[in-house]
Amino acid sequence: MSTTAVHTPATDAASVSASTSATASTQAARRRDDYAIQPAVDVIEDAQGLTLFADLPGVPREQLQLRVDQDRLVIEAEMQLDVPAGLAAGHVEVSRQFYRRAFTLSKELDADQISAELNHGVLRVRIPKAAHAQPRKIDVKLS
Protein backbone atom coordinates (compact mmCIF):
# COMPACT_ATOMS: atom_id res chain seq x y z
CA MET A 1 0.00 0.00 0.00
CA SER A 2 1.51 3.31 -0.99
CA THR A 3 0.63 6.68 0.37
CA THR A 4 1.17 10.04 -1.22
CA ALA A 5 2.11 12.92 1.05
CA VAL A 6 1.66 16.50 0.03
CA HIS A 7 3.83 19.05 1.79
CA THR A 8 2.67 22.64 2.05
CA PRO A 9 4.87 25.21 3.77
CA ALA A 10 3.43 26.31 7.11
CA THR A 11 3.04 30.01 7.73
CA ASP A 12 2.78 30.11 11.51
CA ALA A 13 3.90 28.17 14.58
CA ALA A 14 0.42 26.69 15.23
CA SER A 15 0.21 25.11 11.81
CA VAL A 16 3.79 23.81 12.13
CA SER A 17 2.88 22.20 15.46
CA ALA A 18 -0.34 20.66 14.06
CA SER A 19 1.52 19.43 10.99
CA THR A 20 4.27 17.90 13.13
CA SER A 21 1.80 16.07 15.42
CA ALA A 22 -0.18 14.80 12.41
CA THR A 23 3.04 13.53 10.83
CA ALA A 24 4.09 11.89 14.10
CA SER A 25 0.73 10.11 14.47
CA THR A 26 0.88 8.97 10.82
CA GLN A 27 4.39 7.63 11.36
CA ALA A 28 3.32 5.87 14.57
CA ALA A 29 0.38 4.25 12.74
CA ARG A 30 2.67 3.21 9.89
CA ARG A 31 5.19 1.72 12.36
CA ARG A 32 2.37 -0.21 14.05
CA ASP A 33 1.22 -1.52 10.65
CA ASP A 34 4.80 -2.52 9.77
CA TYR A 35 5.02 -4.58 12.96
CA ALA A 36 1.57 -6.14 12.70
CA ILE A 37 1.07 -9.84 12.07
CA GLN A 38 -1.07 -10.58 9.02
CA PRO A 39 -3.32 -13.40 10.20
CA ALA A 40 -4.06 -16.33 7.92
CA VAL A 41 -7.49 -15.88 6.33
CA ASP A 42 -9.59 -18.37 4.38
CA VAL A 43 -12.13 -16.81 2.00
CA ILE A 44 -15.07 -18.92 0.87
CA GLU A 45 -17.56 -17.67 -1.72
CA ASP A 46 -21.05 -19.00 -2.29
CA ALA A 47 -24.06 -17.70 -4.22
CA GLN A 48 -25.16 -15.45 -1.33
CA GLY A 49 -21.79 -13.87 -0.42
CA LEU A 50 -18.37 -14.37 1.14
CA THR A 51 -17.29 -15.90 4.43
CA LEU A 52 -13.87 -15.06 5.87
CA PHE A 53 -12.23 -17.16 8.56
CA ALA A 54 -9.31 -15.36 10.24
CA ASP A 55 -7.01 -17.09 12.72
CA LEU A 56 -6.56 -14.77 15.73
CA PRO A 57 -5.17 -16.89 18.58
CA GLY A 58 -4.86 -15.13 21.91
CA VAL A 59 -7.30 -12.33 21.04
CA PRO A 60 -10.13 -11.60 23.48
CA ARG A 61 -13.34 -10.01 22.15
CA GLU A 62 -12.51 -6.71 23.86
CA GLN A 63 -9.27 -6.37 21.87
CA LEU A 64 -10.83 -7.00 18.45
CA GLN A 65 -11.84 -4.21 16.10
CA LEU A 66 -13.62 -4.88 12.83
CA ARG A 67 -14.64 -1.90 10.70
CA VAL A 68 -15.54 -0.83 7.19
CA ASP A 69 -13.64 2.25 6.08
CA GLN A 70 -14.96 3.44 2.70
CA ASP A 71 -14.55 0.30 0.52
CA ARG A 72 -12.15 -1.55 2.86
CA LEU A 73 -12.84 -4.11 5.56
CA VAL A 74 -10.21 -3.72 8.29
CA ILE A 75 -9.48 -6.32 10.97
CA GLU A 76 -7.30 -5.19 13.89
CA ALA A 77 -6.70 -7.09 17.09
CA GLU A 78 -4.40 -7.04 20.08
CA MET A 79 -3.14 -10.39 21.32
CA GLN A 80 -3.29 -10.95 25.07
CA LEU A 81 -0.68 -13.43 26.22
CA ASP A 82 -0.93 -14.02 29.95
CA VAL A 83 2.22 -15.28 31.64
CA PRO A 84 1.57 -16.74 35.10
CA ALA A 85 2.90 -14.70 38.02
CA GLY A 86 6.49 -15.52 38.93
CA LEU A 87 7.34 -16.88 35.48
CA ALA A 88 9.21 -15.21 32.64
CA ALA A 89 9.38 -16.29 29.02
CA GLY A 90 12.75 -17.88 28.24
CA HIS A 91 11.99 -18.15 24.52
CA VAL A 92 9.33 -16.27 22.57
CA GLU A 93 8.37 -17.30 19.03
CA VAL A 94 5.75 -14.59 18.60
CA SER A 95 7.04 -11.19 19.70
CA ARG A 96 4.51 -9.05 17.84
CA GLN A 97 1.18 -8.81 19.57
CA PHE A 98 -0.88 -6.87 17.03
CA TYR A 99 -2.85 -8.35 14.12
CA ARG A 100 -3.92 -6.29 11.11
CA ARG A 101 -5.45 -7.29 7.80
CA ALA A 102 -7.43 -5.24 5.27
CA PHE A 103 -9.56 -6.28 2.30
CA THR A 104 -11.00 -4.19 -0.50
CA LEU A 105 -14.73 -4.80 -0.86
CA SER A 106 -16.26 -4.90 -4.33
CA LYS A 107 -19.48 -3.08 -5.19
CA GLU A 108 -21.20 -6.49 -5.40
CA LEU A 109 -20.98 -6.88 -1.62
CA ASP A 110 -23.36 -5.34 0.93
CA ALA A 111 -21.07 -3.75 3.54
CA ASP A 112 -24.09 -2.68 5.65
CA GLN A 113 -25.04 -6.32 6.32
CA ILE A 114 -21.66 -7.67 7.51
CA SER A 115 -21.83 -9.92 10.56
CA ALA A 116 -19.02 -11.41 12.63
CA GLU A 117 -18.39 -13.80 15.49
CA LEU A 118 -15.25 -14.80 17.40
CA ASN A 119 -15.03 -18.36 18.67
CA HIS A 120 -11.91 -20.02 20.14
CA GLY A 121 -9.48 -17.71 18.31
CA VAL A 122 -11.20 -17.91 14.93
CA LEU A 123 -13.02 -14.86 13.58
CA ARG A 124 -15.86 -15.65 11.17
CA VAL A 125 -17.00 -12.72 9.03
CA ARG A 126 -20.02 -13.04 6.72
CA ILE A 127 -20.31 -10.50 3.90
CA PRO A 128 -23.50 -10.99 1.88
CA LYS A 129 -23.76 -10.04 -1.76
CA ALA A 130 -25.89 -7.02 -2.58
CA ALA A 131 -29.36 -7.80 -3.89
CA HIS A 132 -28.42 -6.78 -7.44
CA ALA A 133 -25.47 -9.21 -7.45
CA GLN A 134 -27.27 -12.31 -6.16
CA PRO A 135 -28.48 -14.95 -8.57
CA ARG A 136 -32.15 -14.71 -9.34
CA LYS A 137 -34.62 -16.81 -11.25
CA ILE A 138 -36.21 -15.29 -14.32
CA ASP A 139 -39.75 -16.39 -15.15
CA VAL A 140 -40.34 -17.29 -18.76
CA LYS A 141 -43.85 -16.64 -20.06
CA LEU A 142 -45.52 -18.38 -22.95
CA SER A 143 -46.93 -16.16 -25.66
TORMI-287820 format. One record per residue (C-alpha): residue number from 1; x, y, z. Coordinates in steps of 0.001 Angstrom, whole numbers, plus 500000, padded with zeros to 6 digits. Last residue first. Example, Ala and Ser with C-alpha at 12.3 -4.5 7.8 and 13.67 -1.06 7.14 Angstrom:
! residues 2
+-----+--------+--------+--------+
| seq |     c1 |     c2 |     c3 |
+-----+--------+--------+--------+
|   2 | 513670 | 498940 | 507140 |
|   1 | 512300 | 495500 | 507800 |
+-----+--------+--------+--------+
This chain:
! residues 143
+-----+--------+--------+--------+
| seq |     c1 |     c2 |     c3 |
+-----+--------+--------+--------+
| 143 | 453069 | 483842 | 474339 |
| 142 | 454480 | 481619 | 477053 |
| 141 | 456150 | 483364 | 479944 |
| 140 | 459660 | 482713 | 481238 |
| 139 | 460253 | 483606 | 484854 |
| 138 | 463790 | 484706 | 485683 |
| 137 | 465381 | 483189 | 488753 |
| 136 | 467852 | 485285 | 490661 |
| 135 | 471520 | 485054 | 491425 |
| 134 | 472726 | 487694 | 493842 |
| 133 | 474528 | 490793 | 492550 |
| 132 | 471578 | 493225 | 492557 |
| 131 | 470641 | 492203 | 496115 |
| 130 | 474107 | 492982 | 497416 |
| 129 | 476243 | 489958 | 498236 |
| 128 | 476499 | 489008 | 501881 |
| 127 | 479686 | 489496 | 503902 |
| 126 | 479981 | 486961 | 506725 |
| 125 | 483003 | 487284 | 509029 |
| 124 | 484144 | 484352 | 511167 |
| 123 | 486978 | 485141 | 513577 |
| 122 | 488797 | 482090 | 514925 |
| 121 | 490519 | 482295 | 518314 |
| 120 | 488093 | 479982 | 520144 |
| 119 | 484975 | 481638 | 518671 |
| 118 | 484752 | 485200 | 517399 |
| 117 | 481610 | 486202 | 515491 |
| 116 | 480985 | 488587 | 512627 |
| 115 | 478169 | 490079 | 510559 |
| 114 | 478336 | 492330 | 507507 |
| 113 | 474958 | 493684 | 506322 |
| 112 | 475906 | 497320 | 505649 |
| 111 | 478927 | 496250 | 503544 |
| 110 | 476644 | 494664 | 500928 |
| 109 | 479020 | 493120 | 498384 |
| 108 | 478799 | 493514 | 494599 |
| 107 | 480518 | 496921 | 494808 |
| 106 | 483741 | 495103 | 495672 |
| 105 | 485275 | 495203 | 499138 |
| 104 | 489005 | 495813 | 499501 |
| 103 | 490439 | 493717 | 502304 |
| 102 | 492567 | 494756 | 505273 |
| 101 | 494550 | 492709 | 507805 |
| 100 | 496075 | 493709 | 511113 |
|  99 | 497148 | 491646 | 514123 |
|  98 | 499124 | 493128 | 517026 |
|  97 | 501179 | 491191 | 519565 |
|  96 | 504513 | 490954 | 517844 |
|  95 | 507041 | 488805 | 519701 |
|  94 | 505748 | 485411 | 518599 |
|  93 | 508374 | 482700 | 519034 |
|  92 | 509326 | 483731 | 522574 |
|  91 | 511985 | 481853 | 524523 |
|  90 | 512751 | 482121 | 528236 |
|  89 | 509379 | 483711 | 529022 |
|  88 | 509209 | 484789 | 532642 |
|  87 | 507336 | 483119 | 535480 |
|  86 | 506485 | 484481 | 538929 |
|  85 | 502902 | 485304 | 538017 |
|  84 | 501573 | 483261 | 535098 |
|  83 | 502221 | 484716 | 531639 |
|  82 | 499072 | 485979 | 529949 |
|  81 | 499317 | 486574 | 526222 |
|  80 | 496712 | 489051 | 525065 |
|  79 | 496861 | 489614 | 521319 |
|  78 | 495604 | 492963 | 520076 |
|  77 | 493295 | 492907 | 517094 |
|  76 | 492697 | 494812 | 513890 |
|  75 | 490521 | 493683 | 510973 |
|  74 | 489792 | 496276 | 508291 |
|  73 | 487157 | 495887 | 505560 |
|  72 | 487850 | 498453 | 502860 |
|  71 | 485454 | 500303 | 500525 |
|  70 | 485043 | 503440 | 502698 |
|  69 | 486357 | 502249 | 506081 |
|  68 | 484460 | 499167 | 507194 |
|  67 | 485358 | 498102 | 510704 |
|  66 | 486377 | 495118 | 512831 |
|  65 | 488161 | 495795 | 516103 |
|  64 | 489173 | 492998 | 518446 |
|  63 | 490735 | 493626 | 521874 |
|  62 | 487487 | 493294 | 523859 |
|  61 | 486664 | 489989 | 522146 |
|  60 | 489866 | 488401 | 523478 |
|  59 | 492704 | 487672 | 521040 |
|  58 | 495141 | 484865 | 521911 |
|  57 | 494826 | 483108 | 518582 |
|  56 | 493440 | 485227 | 515731 |
|  55 | 492986 | 482908 | 512720 |
|  54 | 490689 | 484644 | 510238 |
|  53 | 487768 | 482835 | 508562 |
|  52 | 486131 | 484939 | 505870 |
|  51 | 482705 | 484105 | 504431 |
|  50 | 481631 | 485626 | 501143 |
|  49 | 478211 | 486125 | 499584 |
|  48 | 474843 | 484551 | 498667 |
|  47 | 475942 | 482297 | 495778 |
|  46 | 478954 | 481004 | 497712 |
|  45 | 482441 | 482331 | 498279 |
|  44 | 484927 | 481083 | 500867 |
|  43 | 487872 | 483188 | 502001 |
|  42 | 490406 | 481627 | 504378 |
|  41 | 492507 | 484118 | 506335 |
|  40 | 495940 | 483666 | 507920 |
|  39 | 496681 | 486595 | 510195 |
|  38 | 498931 | 489424 | 509022 |
|  37 | 501067 | 490159 | 512072 |
|  36 | 501574 | 493857 | 512703 |
|  35 | 505021 | 495423 | 512962 |
|  34 | 504798 | 497478 | 509772 |
|  33 | 501223 | 498475 | 510645 |
|  32 | 502369 | 499790 | 514048 |
|  31 | 505188 | 501724 | 512362 |
|  30 | 502668 | 503214 | 509891 |
|  29 | 500378 | 504250 | 512743 |
|  28 | 503319 | 505870 | 514567 |
|  27 | 504394 | 507633 | 511363 |
|  26 | 500881 | 508973 | 510818 |
|  25 | 500730 | 510115 | 514466 |
|  24 | 504090 | 511893 | 514103 |
|  23 | 503043 | 513528 | 510832 |
|  22 | 499820 | 514801 | 512411 |
|  21 | 501804 | 516074 | 515418 |
|  20 | 504271 | 517896 | 513127 |
|  19 | 501517 | 519425 | 510991 |
|  18 | 499660 | 520662 | 514055 |
|  17 | 502884 | 522196 | 515456 |
|  16 | 503786 | 523805 | 512129 |
|  15 | 500211 | 525105 | 511808 |
|  14 | 500420 | 526690 | 515233 |
|  13 | 503900 | 528170 | 514577 |
|  12 | 502777 | 530114 | 511505 |
|  11 | 503037 | 530006 | 507731 |
|  10 | 503433 | 526309 | 507107 |
|   9 | 504873 | 525205 | 503767 |
|   8 | 502665 | 522637 | 502054 |
|   7 | 503826 | 519050 | 501792 |
|   6 | 501656 | 516503 | 500029 |
|   5 | 502113 | 512920 | 501046 |
|   4 | 501172 | 510040 | 498783 |
|   3 | 500625 | 506682 | 500365 |
|   2 | 501509 | 503309 | 499007 |
|   1 | 500000 | 500000 | 500000 |
+-----+--------+--------+--------+
